[in-house]
Amino acid sequence: MIKVSVMYPNGKDGKFDIAYYCDKHMPMVKQKMGAALKSMAVEQGIAGGTPGAPPTYLAFGHMYFDTVEAFQAAFAPNAAAILGDIPNYTNIEPVLQISEVKL
């Protein structure tokens, strides 16, 4: 199993609409990815590693697929719609990481 993490770094003048992300963007992603998307989760950053520190990331979107190839096959035909929705909820350039899930 693999996890595709889309991370939104915290920074000066960064804006992130978590309600839009959870209520509109991620359901659209789920619909477009179809059965290839096994599960998903959203996290909202609330603090950094020391008391009073801001979160390093404002939000994460995690999506689980059987393989990298399954993700790529589901994402490629829907990339324009998914990426085109980003300005509706943030002005932050997302960072993507694909990880192999071990546990």
N, C-alpha and C positions, 0 to 999 in steps of 0.2 A: 504494500500500500504506500502511496505517496501523499504528501500534503503540500498544497500550493498555498503559500502565505503571501498575502498582499499587505504590506506594512506602510503606514502613513506617518512619517517622522514629524515630530513636533518641531516647530521652528517659528521664527519671527513672522508675524502676520499670517500664519497658517490658520485656515478655517476648515472645519469638518462638521457636516450635518449628519450626526449619527442616526437621527430619526429617518431621514431620507435613505441613508445607506441600508438600514435594517428593514424599512417598510417598502422600499421601492427597488433599490439597486440589487440587493442580494436575491430577492424573489425573482427578479428578471434574469439574473445569472442562473439561478436554479432551473428556471423554465428553459432557457436556451441551452444549457449543458445537458439536459435530459438525464437518462439513466446512467450515463458515465459518471455523474457527480454522486458519490455515495453518501456524503454528509457534509455539513458546513457549520461553521461557528463564527461569531463576531465577538471581538473584545474591544472595550473602550479603555484607553489608558487613563489612570486616575492619579498616579504618583510615580516618582522616580525611586531610586534605590536608597536614598537617604531622606530623613525626615524633612518635609517641606520642599523637596525637589520636585519639579514638574515631570510629567511622564516623558520618556524618551520618544514614545510613539503615541499619537492621538488615538489610533485605532488599528486593528488587524482584522482582516478577513481570511479565514482558513477554509480551504476546500479539499476534500479527500477523494482520490481516484485510485483505481487499481494499479495503473501504470502511468508513466510519463506520456507514453504514446496515446493512452486513452484521453488524458487531459488535452494534449495537442490536437487530437482529432475532434474533440468537442469544442475547443476554444477557437480554432482557426476560422471556421465559417461564421462565427459570431463575434469575432474580435472587434469589428468596427462598431457594432451596437454597444458592446460592453464598455469598450474604451471611450466611446463617444458620450457615455453617460457620466463620466467622471466629473466634468465641470459642474454638473447639477448638485454635487454634494461636497466638493472640495477644490481648493486651489493648490493642493500639495501634490507633488510628483510621487506616485507610489513606488515602492521598492518591492520587487518580487523575489521570492525564494522558493525553490522546489526541494523538498526534503524527503528522504526515505524514513518512514515511520518504523521504529524498532520495537516499541512496546505498545 
